[in-house]
Amino acid sequence: MEALSVDTVESQTNIEEKCQGTSFPRTCFNGLNALSGVGILSVPYALSQGGWLSLIILFVVAILCFYTGLLLRRCMDSNPIIKTYPDIGEVAFGTKGRAMISTFMYLELYFVAVEFLILEGDNLHKLFPDVNFHIAGISIPGKQGFVLLTALLVLPTTWLRSLGLLAYISAGGVLASIILVCSVFWVGAFDGVGFDQKGSLWNWNGLATAISLYTFCYCGHAVFPTLCNSMKNRTQFPKVLLVCFVLSTISYGSMAILGYLMYDGNLMSQVTLNLPTKNISSKVAIYTTLINPITKYAIIVSPINAAIEDTFPFRKSRSMSLFIRTVVVISTVLVALAVPFFGYVMAFTGAFLGTTVSMLFPSIFYLKINKAARKFGAELVLIILILVVGASVAVVGTYTSLCDIARHAHSN
């Protein structure tokens, strides 16, 4: 999901490359960047919630999301005017369809930005547990203070009109994921933690949370139409999807297994919060985790800012633009401070927004656009199955995550 705005910015700042078309390897890289985000931090926690057999669910979610990615490609083939995901919504259901998919996409980006702030606060507090902030006689606890400090750091970057440089900096997301997995493996293999935990086979109570978190990991569909449209040879896009889903699933599965073998039921919402801070490998993992959100925050909120600014007649006003962008940052800070529960916010985003954008909308739009797909057959049965599974995950996962958020907010 994080690469959605990265690709948008790159397409805006590199028109010549877009006209020439993106190569197969570059598209694979962009696709991997779309699927390689903060979700990798929580897959060990998801596995601990669902048990070993829930790994099967991870693979099933990957397969279903891969298939719905193919459905988006077929929707694009049906009409040459389709260039982006909102275009598909408009072709299927008119302006209401475009507004609906745009709303869900912007909400998804918004909550990813909130997750970034929570992540920074949690991990910085992990590194500096004794730090507290005192401003104008007001004492601010360390975790909340680090959230505010991060917001102050990223605020000037959101004022930039051109985010081309930040786009290329943030493209290190794939490399960061590899470094993170290797660092966690090093902690377990060589820093005394070991892989001795057995874990549980199955856990009904945590299954809804596990599925929601797994779904969050594959929320890259918003960028798929843009990636497909940018390719030199669009017929290769199914191969791109296959490469991206296989490699990302290997990455997610590896991290989940490593973390669960290391910490079992003691896993926290982010695996970095379990790592000992004295080891170099742990610090590499945590600092890698910290750098990415700071470089990506501005790019994530950029489409939101642009959408808000475009609704005002005085959108070209520089002062109004600064005001809007500042208000957006402040709002994400307030949400991060009010709901500082990384895993539960991610579960909510995966269940409510991720499932809708990655499973339900592609299936519904495809059935609406392609009349032949409505005829009874294996494809229709599969799509109906995806709709049933997606709707169930959305309802149960959203309810469970909201209950978890409310319970922990009340206890705090």
N, C-alpha and C positions, 0 to 999 in steps of 0.2 A: 504494500500500500504506500510505503514511503516514497517509492519511485514514481508515483503518479505525477506529482508536481515537478519532479526532476526531469522527467521526459517532456513535460509541457514546457518547462523553461528552456531545455536544450533545443526544442523545436522552434522556440521563439527567437533564440539567440544564434542559431546556426542554420539559417534558411537554406544555404547552399547545400549543406550535407543532407538536409531533409529532401531537397529536390533530387539529389542524386540517388537517394535511397540508402537505408542502413543495411549493412552486411549481416549475414547469418550469425557470425560470432558476436558482433556488437549487440544484435537483438537478443541473443541468448543472455548476454551480460546484463542488459537492461531488464530482461524478464526475471533473472535471478535476483537482481536488486529489488524488484517489486515484491518478491516473495521472501526476501531475507531481511527481516526487520527485528523489532524488539520481541517478537513472539518467541525467538529462540531462547530467550532468558527464562521463559515460563513453561517450556515443554517438559522439563524434569518435574516441575510441580504438578503439571497436568497428569503426567504418568503416575505420580504418587497418589493423586486423587482417584484415578480410575483403576489402577493396578496394571500388572503386566499385560493382561489380555486386551487392555484398552489400546495397546499399540496397533492392534488390528483396526480399531476405529480410526486411528491416525491415517493408516493406509487407505481405508475406505473413503475418508474425507478427501484425501489427495486425489483419488481416482474420480470421485464425483465432481470435484472442482476442475479437474483436467477436462472432463467431458463437457461441463458447462462452458469452459473456455472455448472448446471446439464449436459449441452452439453459437457463441458470439461471433465467431469467424463465419459461420454459415449465414448469420443474419447480415453481416457485412457484404457477403457475396450476393445477397438478394437485391441490394440496392446500392448503386455507385455513389450516392450522396452521403452514405454513412462513413464518417471518419472517426467519430469518438463514441464513447458509451452513451452519453446523452442523446446523440443522433439516433441510436437504436431505439431508445425510449420514445423519441418523437415519431419515428416511422411506425412504431407499433401502436402508440396511443395518443399521438398528437402532442400539443404543447403540455398537456397534463403529464404525459409520460416523461417528457424531458424534465419538467419541474420536479417530478417525483424522484427520478434517478439522480438528478443534481443535488437534491436535498440530502439524500442518503449518502452520497459521495462526500459532500461537504461536512456532514456530521461525523462521518468516519475519520476524515482528516482532522477534524477538531479534537476528537477524543484521542487520536494518536498524539497530537500536540500536548494534550493534558497528560498522557502517559509519559511523555518525555520529561516533563517537569517532576512528576512523581518519582520517576526513575532516578533523576539527578539528585533529588532530595534524599532518597533512600541510600544510594551508594556513596554519596559524599558524607552522609552521617555515619555510614559504615566505616569509612576511612578516618573520619575525625569525630569520634563519638563524644568527645568532651567539649566540643566547640559550641558556644551559645552566642547569640547576638544581642547587643544592647544599643538601641537607637532612640535618642531623645528620651532617655529614662525608661523606655519600654524594653522588657526582656522577651526575646523571641527564641523559642527552643531551636536546637540545631537543625533538625530536619526541615521545619518550616522556613527557617532562615536561609537554608541552602536553596530551597525552591525559589524564594524571593531573589536571592543572589543570581541564580541561573536566569531568571526572567530579566533582570537588569542587564545581564551579559548579552542575551539574544535580542533584546528590544531594538537596539540600533540596527541590527541586521535586517529586521522586518521593515525598516524604513526605506531600504534600497529598492529602487525600481527595477534595476537589472540584477538578476540573481545568477547570471551565467557562471561566475567563478565559484559561487557556493554550490552550484549544481555539480560541477566536476569534483569539488572536494568531497561532497556527500556520496559520490559514486563509489567510494571505498567501502560501501556497506557489505558487499560480498566478501571482500578481504577481511573486514572486521569480524564477520561471522566465522570465518575459518580460523582466525587468530583466537577467537573466544573458545571454540571447541577444542583447539589444541592446548590452550592454557588450562582449561578445566581437566583435560586428560592428564596433563603434566602434574597438576595438583594431586590427582588421585593416584597416579603411578609412581611419582618420585618424591612427593612432599609429605608422605606419611599418612595421608587420608585413607587410601586403599579403596578397593571395590568389593567390600565384604558383606554389604547389606543384601538381604534376600528379597525384601519387599513382599507385598501381598499379590495374589493372583488376580483378584477382582474386588472392586469396591463399589457397590451400588450407590452409596450415599454421595460419593464424589463424582459420579459418572457425568452428570449434567455439566458440572464445571469443567471436567476434562474435555468433553466434546466441544464446548464453547471455546476453550483455549486452542484446541486443535484447529477449529474453523478459522480463528483469527490468523493463524499462521499462513493461510492460503487466500487471504483477502487481497489479491492482486488483479482482480478482474477489471477494475475501473481503468487500468492502463492497457489492458490487452488489445482493445481495438486500435488505440493510438500506435502501439508497437507494430501491430499487423500492417497498418496503413503506411508506416514509415519504411517498410522493408523494400529492398530492391526486387525481391522475388517473393510475393505474398503466398505462393503455393507452399513455401517452406515453413510457414507459421505453425502448422501442426507439429512439425519436428522441433521447432523452438519450444513449444509448450511441453512436449515430452521431455526434452533435455532439462528444462527449468524445473518441472515437477519432480523428476527423478532425483536430480542433484539436491534440490531443497529438501526433499523427503529424507534423503540419506543424512543430510546435515541435521535436520530436526530429530530424526530417530536416534542418531548417534549421541546428540546432546541429552536427549531424554534418558537413554539407557545409562550413560555415564553418570549423570546427576543422581539417578535413582539408586544405582549401585553404590554410590558414595554416601548418600545421606538418608535414603529410605523415606520414612514418614516425617522426618525432621526438615524436609525441604521447605524453604520459604518461597514466596511468590516469584522471586528472582534468584536464580542459582548463584549469582555473584554475592548475594547476602549471606550465603552459607560458607563462602571461601575464607580461609584464614588470611588476615591482612598482612602478616609478617613475611610471607613468601613472595618472591619476585614474580612467580608465575601468576599468583592471585592478583597482584597489583597490575600486571599486564592485562589480565581479563577485565578488571574493574575499570582501569583507565581507558581501555578500548571501548567499554560500554559507555563511559562518560563522554567521550569525544564526539561520537556519532550524533546524539541528540542536539548538541550545541550547534553543530554544522548543518543539521537538517531542519531545525525548527522553523527557520524563516521560509524555507522552501515548502514545508508542509502547510503553513498558514497562508502562503501567497495566493493560491486559488480562492481561498475564503475571502481574503482582503479584496481581491479583484472583483469577486461577485458582489460584495457589499458596495464597493465604490461605484460599480456600474449601475446600481439602482438609484443613484443620486444625480440630479441634473448638474450639480457642481463638482462632479467627480474629478475634473482636471485640476481642482484646487489642491495645491501642495499641502497647505495647512490642514485641510479637511482629510487628506489622505493620511497624514501623520497622526491625526486624532483618531481616525478609524482603526488604524493598525495598532496604535497604543491601547485602545479599548479592547481589541481582540486579545492582545497579550494579557491584559489585566484580567479579562474574563476567564482565560485558561488558568491563570494563577489562582483565582478564587475557587474554581472547580477543583483544582489539584489540592488546595488546602482543605476544602470542605470534604472531599472524598479521596483521602490519601491511600487508597487500597489498590495497589498496582494490579494484582492478580484478578480481583473482582471487577475492576473497571475494564480490564482486558477481556474478561469473560463476557461482560455485558456487551462490549463492542463487537466481539466475535459472534455472539448469539443473535443480537438484535440487528446490527448493521451488516456484519460480515456475511452472515447466512443469507440475508436478503439480497445483497449485492452480488454474492458469488454463486448462490444456488437458485433462489426463487426468481429473481428478475430475468436471468438468462433463459431459464426454462419457459417462463411466461411469455417473454418477448418472442422467443423462437416459435412457440405455438401460434402466436398471434400473426406473425409475419409469414410463416410457412404453412399454408393450408394443408399441404400433403402430409405434414407431420401429425395432423389430427386424426388421420386414418388409423384404425386399430392395427397394432403390430408391435414388434419388439421395441422399436424406438419409443413409441408412445407409452408403453408400459414402463420403460426405464425413466422417462421424463416424469411420469406420474409418481413413480417411486421417489425420485429426487425431490419433487414438490412435497410429498408427504413427510419425508425425512427432514427436509429443510424447515418446513413449517413446525414440525415437532421440536426440533432443536431451537428454533427461534422462540417459541412460546415457553418451553420448559427452561431453556437456558437463560432467557431474559428474566423470568420470574425468580429462578434460583439465585442469579447474580444480584438482583435487586434486593432480595431477602438477605443475602450475605452482607451486602453493603449497609443495609439498614441495621442489621444486628451488630456489626462491628462499629458502626457510627454511634449506636446507643451505648455500647460497652465502653467506648472511649470518652 
